[in-house]
Amino acid sequence: MDDLFVGRLMSSSLYTVAPDTLVEEAATDMLDRGIGSVVVVDDDGRLEGLLTTTDFVRIVAERRPKDETPVSSYMSTDVVTTTARESIRDAADSMVAHGFHHLPVVDDDGVVIGIVTTTDLTAYVSQIEAPSPE
């Protein structure tokens, strides 16, 4: 996997929102799209934060009015990123080390161009590994 790069496995069709998007809208869209995260970006597409299904546990627990709360109130802002040129092994090691399930992919200007998820990694491994004999 050292010669396989993030750009090959990343999902480039991402769902992005602005920091002032309401959490209720983000949650509805995540359910409708069957996704586990939304990437929060500024007007230039630069990463502002990440909101995942895990964040919604905190949102529900705090019982704040969901229809009035922007995603910026709950998104992670200390987001670790990767580039399309990084090896999948390094990206996976970073995800394991930090306990992440989503790793945004940015270009040299910090613009989000994709995301790598544990689902992407699992799908890749399932394709390259031979099934174990029964």
Disulfide bonds with the S-S distance in Angstrom:
none
